[in-house]
Amino acid sequence: MNAAVPPSVTELIEAFSQLPGIGPKTASRLAFHLLRGQSELALRLADALHGLVERTQFCSICYNVTENDPCPICADETRDHSLVCVVEEPLDVLAMERTERYRGVYHVLHGALSPLKGVFAENLRIAELEARVRSGEVREIILATNPTSEGDYTAAYILQRLKGREVRITRLGRGLPMGGDLEYADAVTLTRALEARQEL
């Protein structure tokens, strides 16, 4: 960075630019916005980030982000624990919950298979999903990976790994646009996709 910018500001700009969707210009704007008399906001942001690091963890059952293990969804006895919706990211859980129609539980993979990007099965929570199925408590797996080439490849891979197991495997109906992400889908579209899921 320029010598006119203090090292502490440069460090903040570089940290912001590591976030997805934040380029150098946006990172600079965010940093200078916090400098412009926004010390209270900067301190709140620092506290929130500290709390995020200190208090959050992954649920030992579904691998969603939580402050308590198991997470509130896995701990909820009114939900159907034999119905497991497999999603790529924690944000996809939020999207599915917005439908207010799904009463099963989840399994978060934390990504999708993409050999070109260096993401392989061992980088995802696929082995843990297999262990859940082997436990005998799961009667249906809903593959809710995103309708992208990586999402479809991941769904096909999981289907292959679970072949021969006594579990019903379905895929969300294609009420979702090809190439889209679950987190951006509205609740009505997700509800229709959930209801139109197909046997695999």
Contacts in CASP RR format, 6 or more apart in sequence:
PFRMAT RR
TARGET T0000
AUTHOR 0000-0000-0000
METHOD contacts of the structure
MODEL  1
MNAAVPPSVTELIEAFSQLPGIGPKTASRLAFHLLRGQSELALRLADALH
GLVERTQFCSICYNVTENDPCPICADETRDHSLVCVVEEPLDVLAMERTE
RYRGVYHVLHGALSPLKGVFAENLRIAELEARVRSGEVREIILATNPTSE
GDYTAAYILQRLKGREVRITRLGRGLPMGGDLEYADAVTLTRALEARQEL
1 9 0 8 1.000
1 10 0 8 1.000
1 13 0 8 1.000
1 14 0 8 1.000
5 13 0 8 1.000
9 31 0 8 1.000
9 32 0 8 1.000
9 35 0 8 1.000
12 31 0 8 1.000
12 34 0 8 1.000
13 24 0 8 1.000
13 27 0 8 1.000
13 28 0 8 1.000
13 31 0 8 1.000
14 27 0 8 1.000
15 27 0 8 1.000
16 22 0 8 1.000
16 26 0 8 1.000
16 27 0 8 1.000
16 30 0 8 1.000
16 31 0 8 1.000
17 23 0 8 1.000
17 24 0 8 1.000
17 26 0 8 1.000
17 27 0 8 1.000
19 27 0 8 1.000
22 30 0 8 1.000
34 41 0 8 1.000
34 42 0 8 1.000
34 45 0 8 1.000
55 67 0 8 1.000
56 65 0 8 1.000
56 66 0 8 1.000
56 67 0 8 1.000
57 65 0 8 1.000
57 66 0 8 1.000
57 67 0 8 1.000
57 69 0 8 1.000
58 64 0 8 1.000
58 65 0 8 1.000
58 66 0 8 1.000
58 108 0 8 1.000
59 65 0 8 1.000
59 66 0 8 1.000
59 69 0 8 1.000
59 70 0 8 1.000
59 71 0 8 1.000
59 74 0 8 1.000
60 69 0 8 1.000
60 70 0 8 1.000
61 70 0 8 1.000
61 71 0 8 1.000
61 74 0 8 1.000
61 105 0 8 1.000
61 132 0 8 1.000
62 70 0 8 1.000
62 71 0 8 1.000
62 73 0 8 1.000
62 74 0 8 1.000
62 105 0 8 1.000
62 106 0 8 1.000
62 107 0 8 1.000
62 108 0 8 1.000
63 107 0 8 1.000
63 108 0 8 1.000
63 109 0 8 1.000
63 110 0 8 1.000
63 125 0 8 1.000
63 128 0 8 1.000
64 71 0 8 1.000
64 73 0 8 1.000
64 90 0 8 1.000
64 93 0 8 1.000
64 106 0 8 1.000
64 108 0 8 1.000
65 71 0 8 1.000
65 90 0 8 1.000
66 72 0 8 1.000
68 75 0 8 1.000
73 79 0 8 1.000
73 93 0 8 1.000
73 105 0 8 1.000
73 106 0 8 1.000
74 81 0 8 1.000
74 105 0 8 1.000
78 103 0 8 1.000
79 103 0 8 1.000
79 104 0 8 1.000
79 105 0 8 1.000
80 103 0 8 1.000
80 104 0 8 1.000
80 105 0 8 1.000
81 104 0 8 1.000
81 105 0 8 1.000
81 137 0 8 1.000
82 137 0 8 1.000
82 138 0 8 1.000
82 139 0 8 1.000
82 140 0 8 1.000
83 103 0 8 1.000
83 104 0 8 1.000
83 105 0 8 1.000
83 138 0 8 1.000
83 139 0 8 1.000
83 140 0 8 1.000
83 142 0 8 1.000
84 104 0 8 1.000
84 105 0 8 1.000
84 106 0 8 1.000
84 107 0 8 1.000
84 129 0 8 1.000
84 132 0 8 1.000
84 138 0 8 1.000
84 140 0 8 1.000
84 141 0 8 1.000
84 142 0 8 1.000
85 96 0 8 1.000
85 102 0 8 1.000
85 104 0 8 1.000
85 105 0 8 1.000
85 106 0 8 1.000
85 107 0 8 1.000
85 142 0 8 1.000
85 144 0 8 1.000
86 106 0 8 1.000
86 107 0 8 1.000
86 109 0 8 1.000
86 129 0 8 1.000
86 141 0 8 1.000
86 142 0 8 1.000
86 143 0 8 1.000
86 144 0 8 1.000
86 145 0 8 1.000
86 158 0 8 1.000
87 93 0 8 1.000
87 96 0 8 1.000
87 106 0 8 1.000
87 107 0 8 1.000
87 108 0 8 1.000
87 109 0 8 1.000
87 144 0 8 1.000
87 145 0 8 1.000
87 182 0 8 1.000
88 108 0 8 1.000
88 109 0 8 1.000
88 110 0 8 1.000
88 111 0 8 1.000
88 112 0 8 1.000
88 145 0 8 1.000
88 146 0 8 1.000
88 151 0 8 1.000
88 154 0 8 1.000
88 182 0 8 1.000
89 108 0 8 1.000
89 109 0 8 1.000
89 110 0 8 1.000
89 111 0 8 1.000
89 183 0 8 1.000
90 108 0 8 1.000
91 182 0 8 1.000
91 183 0 8 1.000
92 108 0 8 1.000
92 144 0 8 1.000
92 146 0 8 1.000
92 181 0 8 1.000
92 182 0 8 1.000
92 183 0 8 1.000
93 106 0 8 1.000
93 108 0 8 1.000
94 183 0 8 1.000
95 182 0 8 1.000
95 183 0 8 1.000
95 184 0 8 1.000
95 185 0 8 1.000
95 190 0 8 1.000
96 102 0 8 1.000
96 106 0 8 1.000
96 144 0 8 1.000
96 182 0 8 1.000
96 190 0 8 1.000
96 194 0 8 1.000
98 187 0 8 1.000
98 190 0 8 1.000
99 187 0 8 1.000
99 190 0 8 1.000
99 191 0 8 1.000
99 194 0 8 1.000
100 187 0 8 1.000
101 191 0 8 1.000
101 194 0 8 1.000
101 195 0 8 1.000
102 194 0 8 1.000
107 125 0 8 1.000
107 128 0 8 1.000
107 129 0 8 1.000
107 132 0 8 1.000
108 125 0 8 1.000
109 124 0 8 1.000
109 125 0 8 1.000
109 126 0 8 1.000
109 129 0 8 1.000
109 145 0 8 1.000
109 154 0 8 1.000
110 124 0 8 1.000
110 125 0 8 1.000
111 119 0 8 1.000
111 123 0 8 1.000
111 124 0 8 1.000
111 154 0 8 1.000
112 119 0 8 1.000
112 124 0 8 1.000
112 145 0 8 1.000
112 146 0 8 1.000
112 148 0 8 1.000
112 150 0 8 1.000
112 151 0 8 1.000
112 153 0 8 1.000
112 154 0 8 1.000
113 119 0 8 1.000
113 120 0 8 1.000
113 121 0 8 1.000
113 124 0 8 1.000
113 150 0 8 1.000
113 151 0 8 1.000
113 153 0 8 1.000
113 154 0 8 1.000
113 157 0 8 1.000
114 150 0 8 1.000
114 153 0 8 1.000
121 127 0 8 1.000
121 157 0 8 1.000
121 161 0 8 1.000
124 154 0 8 1.000
126 157 0 8 1.000
126 158 0 8 1.000
126 161 0 8 1.000
129 141 0 8 1.000
129 158 0 8 1.000
130 161 0 8 1.000
130 162 0 8 1.000
132 138 0 8 1.000
133 141 0 8 1.000
133 162 0 8 1.000
133 165 0 8 1.000
133 167 0 8 1.000
134 165 0 8 1.000
136 166 0 8 1.000
138 167 0 8 1.000
139 167 0 8 1.000
139 168 0 8 1.000
140 167 0 8 1.000
140 168 0 8 1.000
140 169 0 8 1.000
140 170 0 8 1.000
141 158 0 8 1.000
141 162 0 8 1.000
141 167 0 8 1.000
141 168 0 8 1.000
141 169 0 8 1.000
141 170 0 8 1.000
142 170 0 8 1.000
142 171 0 8 1.000
142 172 0 8 1.000
142 194 0 8 1.000
142 197 0 8 1.000
143 155 0 8 1.000
143 158 0 8 1.000
143 159 0 8 1.000
143 169 0 8 1.000
143 170 0 8 1.000
143 171 0 8 1.000
143 172 0 8 1.000
143 200 0 8 1.000
144 171 0 8 1.000
144 172 0 8 1.000
144 182 0 8 1.000
145 151 0 8 1.000
145 152 0 8 1.000
145 154 0 8 1.000
145 155 0 8 1.000
146 176 0 8 1.000
146 179 0 8 1.000
146 180 0 8 1.000
146 181 0 8 1.000
146 182 0 8 1.000
147 174 0 8 1.000
147 176 0 8 1.000
147 177 0 8 1.000
147 178 0 8 1.000
147 179 0 8 1.000
147 180 0 8 1.000
148 178 0 8 1.000
148 179 0 8 1.000
148 180 0 8 1.000
148 181 0 8 1.000
155 171 0 8 1.000
155 200 0 8 1.000
158 169 0 8 1.000
159 169 0 8 1.000
159 200 0 8 1.000
162 169 0 8 1.000
168 199 0 8 1.000
169 199 0 8 1.000
169 200 0 8 1.000
170 197 0 8 1.000
170 198 0 8 1.000
170 199 0 8 1.000
170 200 0 8 1.000
171 197 0 8 1.000
171 198 0 8 1.000
171 200 0 8 1.000
172 193 0 8 1.000
172 194 0 8 1.000
172 196 0 8 1.000
172 197 0 8 1.000
173 192 0 8 1.000
173 193 0 8 1.000
173 194 0 8 1.000
173 196 0 8 1.000
173 197 0 8 1.000
173 198 0 8 1.000
174 193 0 8 1.000
174 196 0 8 1.000
175 189 0 8 1.000
175 192 0 8 1.000
175 193 0 8 1.000
175 196 0 8 1.000
176 182 0 8 1.000
176 185 0 8 1.000
176 189 0 8 1.000
176 190 0 8 1.000
176 193 0 8 1.000
182 190 0 8 1.000
185 193 0 8 1.000
END
